[in-house]
Amino acid sequence: SFWDPLIKQALFLTGGTIIVLFVHKIPCRLFKAIPILLYPLAFILLLVTSITGDVTNGARRWYDFFGIPFQPSELGKGAVVIAVASFFRACKLKRAQANMPFATFFTARYPSVDSFSPKTFQQPVCFLA
């Protein structure tokens, strides 16, 4: 019927809103533990999916979790995002304690096509965290 997709999307929107409200109540310091928990869980789910997952376009990427199609790689992506954010926050705190500037300069070594003088092999690259 016409209303079935609308009802399904409204349920997803409601469920997502509830999840966002729940996650918003979690103290920030607990987010450091999320990658520690999600990496092994994602690894196990990827192994299970590679054995028993649904084949789509010749690859096993999807797993049905209580009838809901799910990609375990999404857990790993979320864990990586949180781990990288925690890493950058730790770097920022260390720089603040050492009275270092907000921008930290690193040296990237790469060959230049224009010329091969020693100056072209060391170009400053600025990473802002």
C-alpha positions in Angstrom: 0.0 0.0 0.0 1.0 3.7 -0.3 1.4 4.1 3.5 3.8 1.2 4.1 7.1 2.9 3.1 6.0 6.1 5.0 5.2 4.1 8.1 8.5 2.2 7.8 10.5 5.4 7.5 8.6 7.0 10.4 9.5 4.0 12.5 13.2 4.3 11.5 13.1 8.1 12.3 11.5 7.5 15.7 14.0 4.7 16.5 16.9 6.8 15.4 15.7 9.8 17.5 15.4 7.5 20.6 19.0 6.2 20.0 20.3 9.8 19.6 18.6 10.9 22.9 20.1 7.8 24.7 23.6 8.3 23.3 23.4 12.0 24.2 23.0 11.0 27.9 26.3 9.0 28.0 29.2 10.8 29.7 31.9 11.7 27.2 34.7 9.9 29.2 32.9 6.6 28.5 33.3 7.0 24.7 37.0 6.0 25.2 35.9 2.5 25.9 33.7 2.2 22.8 36.5 1.3 20.4 37.9 -1.3 22.8 34.5 -3.0 22.8 33.6 -2.5 19.2 36.8 -3.7 17.5 36.5 -7.3 18.8 32.7 -7.3 18.3 33.1 -6.0 14.7 35.8 -8.6 14.0 33.7 -11.5 15.3 30.6 -10.3 13.3 32.7 -9.9 10.2 33.9 -13.5 10.6 30.3 -14.7 11.1 29.2 -12.7 8.1 31.9 -14.2 5.9 30.6 -17.6 6.7 26.8 -17.3 7.1 26.1 -13.8 5.7 23.8 -13.0 2.8 25.4 -12.9 -0.6 24.8 -9.6 -2.5 26.5 -8.9 -5.8 28.8 -11.9 -5.3 30.1 -10.8 -1.8 29.0 -11.6 1.7 28.5 -8.2 3.3 25.1 -8.4 5.0 23.9 -10.2 8.1 20.3 -10.5 9.3 20.1 -9.4 12.9 16.7 -10.4 14.1 15.3 -9.9 10.6 17.0 -6.5 10.1 19.8 -6.4 7.5 23.0 -5.2 9.0 26.6 -4.6 7.8 29.1 -5.4 10.5 31.7 -3.2 8.9 29.7 -0.2 10.1 30.6 -1.1 13.7 34.3 -1.0 12.7 33.8 2.4 11.0 32.2 3.9 14.1 35.0 2.5 16.3 37.6 4.0 14.0 35.9 7.5 14.1 35.7 7.5 17.9 39.3 6.2 18.3 40.7 8.9 16.0 38.7 11.6 17.8 40.1 10.3 21.1 43.6 10.3 19.7 43.4 13.9 18.4 41.9 15.0 21.7 44.8 13.4 23.6 47.3 15.2 21.3 45.5 18.5 21.8 45.7 18.1 25.6 49.4 17.2 25.4 50.1 20.3 23.3 48.1 22.5 25.7 50.1 21.2 28.7 53.4 21.8 26.9 52.3 25.4 25.9 52.6 24.5 22.2 50.7 26.4 19.5 47.4 25.2 18.3 48.9 24.3 14.9 51.6 21.7 14.9 54.0 21.6 12.0 55.2 18.3 10.6 57.6 17.7 7.8 56.4 15.6 4.8 59.1 14.1 2.6 58.1 13.6 -1.0 59.9 14.1 -4.3 59.0 17.1 -6.4 58.5 16.9 -10.1 59.8 20.4 -10.8 63.3 19.9 -9.4 65.3 17.7 -7.2 66.9 20.2 -4.9 67.1 19.3 -1.2 64.5 22.0 -0.3 61.8 20.4 -2.4 62.0 17.2 -0.4 61.0 18.9 2.8 57.8 20.9 2.6 56.0 21.9 5.8 52.5 20.5 6.2 50.2 21.9 8.9 47.8 19.6 10.7 45.1 21.3 12.7 43.5 19.2 15.4 
